[in-house]
């Protein structure tokens, strides 16, 4: 396959639609979402009406994606939402967006390290071998494997993620079909969602927020534009496919769980299993047998591994893009001979390891003085803060899409104004809900947790100040925020030959 010939250029012509979809769906981690997030939505959200919440969020994101796809046809850049914001809202807004996105994705990987380490050392090892292994040790060792795979190139990552995704999806589909055959799917899930007590209560907003977190990662399609085959066609198709597949799968699994629990009893039963966190595993074991329940534990680790690899790649590309324009140290923009941003990936690895180490050393304890596991400290805080940051960045990007096409006086009102405008309003709503319910999302009301959202304010103010500094003192770097967007030249049609390969000189 083609390799990068320049030290700060990503490898070209690596990914088709299916490979990018695998990268995105692996980041979404369907099995992890089913085991960790869906029970929270059932318990604190709109209970038996949660399948409808999944559909609502999927439609809202598809509307945003219509404008997002039009923008990716205009712009191919590894900077993702940062690049889109520069294009639509200007350099200062783009810089702020890039900083918030970078912080969000890096915290996501830190939280993912804790999740991966805990479920491997404290759940999988006892289940399979009868003993526990320290979560930090497990997390670091597996994350090292993740780093080596990411360093090997995006094509290798896509293959590994594809295999992992197929395995975890198969078990969820098997569970849903088993519920359909043995119990049947209840249509009351849809009437429940429209009942007066659900519509007038606050729980519907929490349900929508929890569901929105299960779609995080779909926006990463644009991050891989420079490495995609014919990106102006590949990225839009991959974006639509990702949202539709995520929405259908999550709605299917949520409907199966609600039907298995009984629509009216769903919320109560979800609350009963909240402390143990075993609601989904219990249902899978009940419908598919205890052996499959054990297999689910193993596949959960596989799912977490895949998600960590996907978000590690995403975090690395944000660091790479900001390093390439000298907003962050240029060292981050160095790539290896495979075209992988290895320095940016290394920086993300070190950051996540340090954040996890802080939680390990300064771990909180329960009333009896016993140290709390990372799933009650590092994981909800890291993932909760990252969720908030990424949703806000999505909203900024949606606004950028609308503004950009209005400035161009684009005649396509539906695809460049109405649809992305509705998506923007939905994302703003999700952002406000995430802010108002941040302690719930983060799983803690500790003082440092309540202060975390202020980091985004620091990133906002600091980004604007930094932009002003660059404009006055380093105008070449400031101008480079625009110039970097136009450096990608798509290969001509005849450069794509059988097997998706091309000459290294292309």
C-alpha positions as CSV (number, residue, x, y, z in Angstrom):
1,X,0.0,0.0,0.0
2,X,1.1,3.6,-0.4
3,X,3.3,5.1,2.2
4,X,4.0,8.7,3.1
5,X,7.1,10.1,1.5
6,X,7.1,13.2,3.7
7,X,7.8,13.3,7.5
8,X,4.6,15.3,8.3
9,X,2.2,13.8,5.8
10,X,-0.3,11.0,6.6
11,X,-0.4,7.9,4.3
12,X,-2.7,8.4,1.4
13,X,-5.2,6.0,-0.3
14,X,-5.5,3.7,2.7
15,X,-9.2,3.6,3.6
16,X,-12.4,2.9,1.8
17,X,-16.0,3.4,3.1
18,X,-16.1,0.1,4.9
19,X,-12.7,0.7,6.6
20,X,-13.8,4.1,7.9
21,X,-17.1,2.8,9.1
22,X,-15.3,0.1,11.0
23,X,-13.1,2.7,12.6
24,X,-16.1,4.8,13.6
25,X,-18.3,1.9,14.8
26,X,-15.4,0.5,16.9
27,X,-15.1,3.9,18.6
28,X,-18.8,3.7,19.4
29,X,-18.2,0.2,20.9
30,X,-21.7,-1.3,20.6
31,X,-21.2,-4.0,23.3
32,X,-19.8,-1.5,25.7
33,X,-22.7,0.9,25.0
34,X,-25.2,-2.0,25.6
35,X,-23.6,-3.0,28.9
36,X,-22.6,0.3,30.4
37,X,-24.6,3.2,28.8
38,X,-28.0,1.6,28.0
39,X,-28.7,0.6,31.6
40,X,-28.0,4.1,32.7
41,X,-30.4,5.4,30.1
42,X,-33.1,2.9,31.2
43,X,-32.6,3.8,34.8
44,X,-32.3,7.6,34.8
45,X,-33.9,8.4,31.4
46,X,-37.3,7.5,30.0
47,X,-37.3,3.9,30.9
48,X,-39.2,1.7,28.5
49,X,-39.4,4.6,26.0
50,X,-35.6,4.6,25.4
51,X,-35.8,3.0,22.0
52,X,-37.6,6.0,20.7
53,X,-34.9,8.3,22.2
54,X,-32.4,6.4,20.1
55,X,-34.4,7.0,17.0
56,X,-34.8,10.7,17.8
57,X,-31.0,11.2,18.4
58,X,-30.2,9.3,15.2
59,X,-32.5,11.5,13.1
60,X,-31.1,14.7,14.7
61,X,-27.5,13.6,13.9
62,X,-28.5,12.6,10.4
63,X,-29.9,16.1,9.8
64,X,-26.6,17.5,11.0
65,X,-24.7,15.0,8.9
66,X,-26.4,16.3,5.7
67,X,-24.6,19.6,6.0
68,X,-21.5,17.9,7.5
69,X,-21.2,15.8,4.4
70,X,-21.5,18.8,2.1
71,X,-18.6,20.4,4.1
72,X,-16.4,17.3,3.8
73,X,-16.8,17.6,0.0
74,X,-15.4,21.1,0.2
75,X,-12.6,20.3,2.7
76,X,-10.3,17.4,3.2
77,X,-8.2,17.7,6.4
78,X,-7.0,15.6,9.3
79,X,-8.2,18.3,11.7
80,X,-11.8,17.2,11.7
81,X,-14.1,19.7,13.5
82,X,-11.2,22.1,14.0
83,X,-10.7,22.4,10.2
84,X,-14.5,22.8,9.6
85,X,-14.7,25.6,12.2
86,X,-11.8,27.4,10.7
87,X,-13.5,27.2,7.3
88,X,-16.9,28.4,8.5
89,X,-16.3,30.6,11.6
90,X,-12.7,31.8,11.1
91,X,-9.3,31.1,12.6
92,X,-10.0,32.1,16.2
93,X,-13.1,30.0,16.4
94,X,-11.3,27.1,14.7
95,X,-8.4,27.3,17.2
96,X,-10.8,27.2,20.1
97,X,-12.7,24.2,18.6
98,X,-9.4,22.4,18.0
99,X,-8.3,22.9,21.6
100,X,-11.6,21.7,23.1
101,X,-11.7,18.7,20.7
102,X,-8.1,17.8,21.5
103,X,-8.8,18.0,25.3
104,X,-11.9,16.0,24.9
105,X,-10.5,13.1,22.8
106,X,-7.4,12.9,25.0
107,X,-9.5,12.6,28.2
108,X,-11.6,10.0,26.4
109,X,-8.6,7.9,25.9
110,X,-7.5,8.4,29.6
111,X,-11.0,7.2,30.7
112,X,-10.9,4.4,28.3
113,X,-7.6,3.2,29.8
114,X,-9.3,2.9,33.2
115,X,-12.3,1.1,31.6
116,X,-10.2,-1.4,29.7
117,X,-7.9,-2.0,32.8
118,X,-10.8,-2.6,35.2
119,X,-12.9,-4.9,33.0
120,X,-9.8,-6.9,32.1
121,X,-8.2,-7.2,35.5
122,X,-11.2,-7.1,37.8
123,X,-13.9,-8.8,35.6
124,X,-12.4,-10.9,32.8
125,X,-9.5,-12.4,34.8
126,X,-11.6,-13.5,37.8
127,X,-14.2,-14.9,35.4
128,X,-11.8,-16.9,33.3
129,X,-8.9,-17.6,35.7
130,X,-10.2,-17.0,39.2
131,X,-7.9,-14.1,40.2
132,X,-7.6,-10.4,39.8
133,X,-4.9,-8.3,38.2
134,X,-4.2,-4.6,39.0
135,X,-6.3,-2.5,36.7
136,X,-3.5,0.0,36.0
137,X,-1.1,-2.7,35.0
138,X,-3.7,-4.3,32.7
139,X,-4.6,-1.0,31.2
140,X,-1.0,0.1,30.5
141,X,0.0,-3.3,28.9
142,X,-3.1,-3.4,26.7
143,X,-2.8,0.2,25.8
144,X,0.8,-0.4,24.7
145,X,-0.5,-3.0,22.3
146,X,-3.1,-0.4,21.1
147,X,-0.3,2.2,20.5
148,X,1.8,-0.3,18.5
149,X,-1.1,-1.1,16.3
150,X,-2.0,2.5,15.7
151,X,1.7,3.2,15.0
152,X,1.7,0.4,12.3
153,X,-0.7,2.5,10.2
154,X,-4.4,3.3,9.9
155,X,-5.0,0.3,7.5
156,X,-3.8,-2.2,10.2
157,X,-6.1,-0.5,12.7
158,X,-9.1,-0.8,10.4
159,X,-8.5,-4.5,9.9
160,X,-8.2,-5.2,13.7
161,X,-11.2,-3.0,14.5
162,X,-13.3,-4.7,11.8
163,X,-12.8,-8.1,13.3
164,X,-13.5,-6.9,16.8
165,X,-16.6,-5.0,15.7
166,X,-18.1,-8.1,13.9
167,X,-17.6,-10.3,17.0
168,X,-19.3,-7.9,19.4
169,X,-22.1,-7.0,17.0
170,X,-22.9,-10.7,16.4
171,X,-23.5,-11.3,20.1
172,X,-25.9,-8.3,20.4
173,X,-27.8,-9.4,17.3
174,X,-28.0,-12.9,18.6
175,X,-29.4,-11.6,21.9
176,X,-32.0,-9.4,20.1
177,X,-33.2,-12.3,17.9
178,X,-33.4,-14.6,21.0
179,X,-35.7,-12.1,22.7
180,X,-37.8,-11.7,19.6
181,X,-38.2,-15.5,19.3
182,X,-38.7,-16.3,23.0
183,X,-40.6,-13.2,24.3
184,X,-41.4,-11.0,21.3
185,X,-40.8,-7.3,20.9
186,X,-43.3,-5.1,22.7
187,X,-44.8,-2.2,20.8
188,X,-45.6,-0.6,24.1
189,X,-42.1,0.8,24.1
190,X,-43.2,3.4,21.5
191,X,-46.5,4.3,23.3
192,X,-44.6,4.5,26.6
193,X,-42.3,7.1,25.1
194,X,-45.3,9.3,24.2
195,X,-47.1,8.9,27.6
196,X,-47.8,12.2,29.4
197,X,-45.7,11.3,32.5
198,X,-42.7,10.8,30.3
199,X,-43.2,13.8,28.1
200,X,-43.7,16.3,30.9
201,X,-40.9,14.8,33.1
202,X,-37.2,15.7,33.0
203,X,-36.2,12.1,32.5
204,X,-36.7,12.3,28.7
205,X,-33.9,14.8,28.5
206,X,-31.5,12.6,30.5
207,X,-32.5,9.7,28.3
208,X,-31.7,11.7,25.1
209,X,-28.4,12.7,26.7
210,X,-27.4,9.2,27.5
211,X,-28.3,8.1,24.0
212,X,-26.3,10.9,22.5
213,X,-23.2,9.6,24.3
214,X,-23.6,6.3,22.5
215,X,-23.1,8.0,19.1
216,X,-19.8,9.7,20.0
217,X,-17.2,8.8,17.5
218,X,-19.4,9.1,14.3
219,X,-17.8,12.5,13.7
220,X,-14.4,10.9,13.3
221,X,-15.0,10.2,9.6
222,X,-13.6,13.5,8.6
223,X,-10.5,13.0,10.6
224,X,-9.4,10.2,8.2
225,X,-10.1,12.3,5.1
226,X,-6.4,12.6,4.1
227,X,-6.0,8.9,4.4
228,X,-9.2,7.9,2.5
229,X,-9.6,6.8,-1.1
230,X,-11.5,9.5,-3.0
231,X,-12.4,11.3,0.3
232,X,-14.9,13.7,-1.2
233,X,-17.1,10.7,-1.9
234,X,-15.9,8.3,0.8
235,X,-16.3,10.5,3.8
236,X,-19.9,11.5,3.2
237,X,-20.9,7.9,2.5
238,X,-19.1,6.7,5.6
239,X,-20.8,9.3,7.8
240,X,-24.3,8.4,6.7
241,X,-23.6,4.7,7.0
242,X,-22.1,5.1,10.4
243,X,-25.0,7.0,11.9
244,X,-27.6,4.7,10.4
245,X,-25.9,1.5,11.5
246,X,-25.3,2.9,15.0
247,X,-28.9,4.0,15.3
248,X,-30.4,0.8,14.0
249,X,-28.2,-1.4,16.2
250,X,-28.7,0.6,19.4
251,X,-32.5,0.9,18.8
252,X,-32.7,-2.9,18.2
253,X,-30.8,-3.7,21.4
254,X,-32.7,-1.2,23.5
255,X,-36.0,-2.5,22.2
256,X,-34.9,-6.1,23.0
257,X,-33.9,-5.1,26.5
258,X,-37.1,-3.3,27.2
259,X,-39.2,-6.1,25.8
260,X,-37.3,-8.7,27.9
261,X,-37.7,-6.6,31.1
262,X,-41.3,-5.5,30.4
263,X,-41.9,-2.0,29.3
264,X,-43.6,-0.8,32.5
265,X,-41.1,-2.5,34.8
266,X,-37.9,-1.5,32.8
267,X,-36.9,1.6,34.9
268,X,-37.4,-0.1,38.2
269,X,-35.4,-3.2,37.2
270,X,-32.7,-1.1,35.7
271,X,-32.4,0.8,39.0
272,X,-32.2,-2.5,40.9
273,X,-29.2,-3.6,38.8
274,X,-27.5,-0.2,38.8
275,X,-25.0,-0.9,41.6
276,X,-23.9,-4.2,40.2
277,X,-23.8,-3.0,36.6
278,X,-24.8,-6.5,35.4
279,X,-28.2,-5.8,33.8
280,X,-27.2,-6.4,30.2
281,X,-24.9,-9.4,31.0
282,X,-27.8,-10.9,33.1
283,X,-30.2,-10.6,30.2
284,X,-27.7,-12.1,27.7
285,X,-27.0,-15.0,30.1
286,X,-30.7,-15.5,30.6
287,X,-31.6,-15.6,26.9
288,X,-28.4,-17.1,25.4
289,X,-27.1,-19.2,28.3
290,X,-24.3,-18.9,30.9
291,X,-21.6,-19.9,28.5
292,X,-22.5,-17.0,26.2
293,X,-22.6,-14.8,29.3
294,X,-18.9,-15.6,29.9
295,X,-18.1,-15.1,26.2
296,X,-19.8,-11.7,26.5
297,X,-17.3,-10.7,29.3
298,X,-14.4,-11.6,26.9
299,X,-16.1,-9.7,24.0
300,X,-16.6,-6.7,26.3
301,X,-12.8,-6.5,26.7
302,X,-12.5,-6.9,23.0
303,X,-15.0,-4.1,22.5
304,X,-13.2,-1.8,24.9
305,X,-9.9,-2.6,23.2
306,X,-11.4,-1.7,19.8
307,X,-12.8,1.6,21.2
308,X,-9.5,2.5,22.7
309,X,-7.7,1.9,19.4
310,X,-10.3,4.0,17.5
311,X,-10.2,7.0,19.9
312,X,-6.4,6.7,20.2
313,X,-6.2,7.2,16.4
314,X,-8.7,10.1,16.6
315,X,-6.8,11.9,19.5
316,X,-3.6,11.4,17.6
317,X,-4.9,13.1,14.5
318,X,-6.1,16.2,16.4
319,X,-2.7,16.5,18.0
320,X,-1.1,15.9,14.6
321,X,-3.2,18.6,12.8
322,X,-2.6,21.3,15.5
323,X,1.1,20.4,15.5
324,X,1.3,20.7,11.7
325,X,0.1,24.3,11.8
326,X,2.4,25.1,14.8
327,X,-0.4,25.8,17.2
328,X,1.0,22.9,19.2
329,X,4.7,21.9,19.0
330,X,5.7,20.9,15.4
331,X,7.2,17.7,16.9
332,X,3.6,16.3,17.0
333,X,3.3,16.5,13.2
334,X,6.1,14.0,12.5
335,X,4.9,10.7,10.9
336,X,6.7,7.4,10.4
337,X,7.4,5.6,7.2
338,X,3.9,4.1,7.3
339,X,2.3,7.5,7.4
340,X,1.1,7.2,11.0
341,X,1.4,10.2,13.3
342,X,3.5,8.3,15.8
343,X,4.7,11.3,17.8
344,X,1.1,12.5,18.3
345,X,0.1,9.0,19.3
346,X,3.0,8.8,21.7
347,X,1.9,12.1,23.3
348,X,-1.6,10.8,23.7
349,X,-0.3,7.6,25.3
350,X,1.8,9.5,27.8
351,X,-1.1,11.9,28.7
352,X,-3.5,9.0,29.3
353,X,-1.0,7.1,31.3
354,X,-0.3,10.1,33.6
355,X,-4.0,11.0,34.1
356,X,-4.7,7.4,35.0
357,X,-1.7,7.3,37.4
358,X,-3.0,10.4,39.2
359,X,-6.3,8.6,39.9
360,X,-4.3,5.5,40.9
361,X,-2.2,7.3,43.4
362,X,-4.7,9.8,44.7
363,X,-7.6,7.3,44.6
364,X,-10.8,8.0,46.4
365,X,-12.0,5.6,49.1
366,X,-15.4,4.4,50.3
367,X,-16.8,5.1,53.9
368,X,-14.8,2.0,55.1
369,X,-11.5,3.3,53.7
370,X,-11.4,0.9,50.8
371,X,-10.1,2.3,47.5
372,X,-12.8,2.8,44.9
373,X,-12.4,1.0,41.5
374,X,-11.6,3.2,38.5
375,X,-15.2,2.6,37.1
376,X,-16.3,4.9,40.0
377,X,-13.6,7.5,39.7
378,X,-11.4,7.8,36.6
379,X,-13.8,6.2,34.1
380,X,-17.0,8.3,34.6
381,X,-15.0,11.5,35.1
382,X,-12.8,11.0,32.0
383,X,-15.5,9.8,29.7
384,X,-18.1,12.2,31.1
385,X,-15.9,15.3,30.6
386,X,-14.9,14.0,27.1
387,X,-18.6,13.5,26.2
388,X,-19.3,17.1,27.2
389,X,-16.4,18.5,25.2
390,X,-17.1,16.5,22.0
391,X,-20.9,17.3,22.0
392,X,-20.0,21.0,22.3
393,X,-17.5,20.7,19.5
394,X,-20.1,19.0,17.3
395,X,-22.5,21.9,18.0
396,X,-19.8,24.5,17.0
397,X,-19.1,22.5,13.8
398,X,-22.8,22.4,12.9
399,X,-22.9,26.2,13.2
400,X,-19.8,26.5,11.1
401,X,-21.4,24.5,8.3
402,X,-24.5,26.7,8.3
403,X,-22.5,30.0,8.3
404,X,-20.0,28.8,5.7
405,X,-22.7,27.9,3.1
406,X,-24.8,31.0,3.8
407,X,-21.7,33.2,3.2
408,X,-21.3,31.4,-0.2
409,X,-25.0,32.0,-0.8
410,X,-25.4,28.3,-1.6
411,X,-28.8,27.7,-3.3
412,X,-29.2,24.2,-1.7
413,X,-31.3,25.4,1.3
414,X,-32.2,21.9,2.6
415,X,-28.8,20.4,2.6
416,X,-26.8,23.5,3.7
417,X,-29.2,25.4,6.0
418,X,-32.4,23.7,7.1
419,X,-31.1,20.2,7.9
420,X,-27.8,21.2,9.5
421,X,-29.6,24.1,11.3
422,X,-32.0,21.6,12.9
423,X,-29.0,19.4,13.8
424,X,-27.3,22.4,15.4
425,X,-30.3,23.2,17.6
426,X,-30.4,19.5,18.6
427,X,-26.7,19.5,19.5
428,X,-27.0,22.7,21.4
429,X,-29.8,21.1,23.4
430,X,-27.7,18.1,24.1
431,X,-24.8,20.3,25.2
432,X,-27.0,22.3,27.6
433,X,-28.4,19.1,29.0
434,X,-24.8,17.7,29.4
435,X,-23.8,20.8,31.3
436,X,-26.9,20.8,33.6
437,X,-26.5,17.1,34.3
438,X,-22.7,16.9,34.3
439,X,-22.4,15.3,37.7
440,X,-24.8,12.5,36.6
441,X,-22.8,12.0,33.4
442,X,-19.5,12.0,35.3
443,X,-20.9,9.8,38.1
444,X,-19.8,12.0,40.9
445,X,-20.6,15.3,42.6
446,X,-17.1,15.8,44.0
447,X,-15.8,19.4,43.9
448,X,-13.2,18.7,41.3
449,X,-15.8,17.0,39.1
450,X,-18.1,20.1,39.4
451,X,-15.1,22.3,38.4
452,X,-14.1,20.2,35.3
453,X,-16.5,22.0,32.9
454,X,-14.7,25.2,33.7
455,X,-11.7,23.7,31.8
456,X,-13.7,24.3,28.7
457,X,-14.2,27.9,29.6
458,X,-10.4,28.1,30.1
459,X,-9.9,26.5,26.7
460,X,-12.4,29.0,25.2
461,X,-10.8,32.1,26.7
462,X,-7.2,30.8,26.4
463,X,-7.9,29.9,22.7
464,X,-9.1,33.4,21.9
465,X,-6.1,35.0,23.7
466,X,-3.8,32.6,21.9
467,X,-5.4,33.4,18.6
468,X,-4.9,37.2,19.2
469,X,-1.3,36.5,20.2
470,X,-0.6,34.5,17.0
471,X,-2.3,37.2,14.9
472,X,0.0,39.9,16.3
473,X,3.3,38.1,17.1
474,X,3.3,35.1,14.7
475,X,1.2,36.1,11.7
476,X,2.6,33.3,9.6
477,X,1.3,30.7,12.0
478,X,-2.0,32.4,12.2
479,X,-2.3,32.6,8.4
480,X,-1.3,28.9,8.3
481,X,-4.5,27.9,10.0
482,X,-6.2,28.7,6.7
483,X,-3.4,27.6,4.4
484,X,-3.3,24.1,6.0
485,X,-6.9,23.5,5.0
486,X,-6.0,23.7,1.3
487,X,-2.9,21.6,1.2
488,X,-4.7,18.3,0.3
489,X,-5.0,17.5,-3.4
490,X,-7.2,14.6,-4.2
491,X,-5.8,12.0,-6.5
492,X,-7.2,11.7,-10.0
493,X,-9.6,8.9,-10.8
494,X,-7.0,6.9,-12.8
495,X,-4.7,6.8,-9.7
496,X,-7.0,4.3,-8.1
497,X,-6.2,0.9,-9.5
498,X,-7.3,-2.6,-8.7
499,X,-7.1,-3.4,-5.0
500,X,-7.0,0.3,-4.0
501,X,-3.3,0.6,-4.5
502,X,-1.2,3.1,-6.4
503,X,2.4,4.0,-7.0
504,X,4.2,5.6,-4.2
505,X,4.9,8.6,-6.4
506,X,1.2,9.4,-6.7
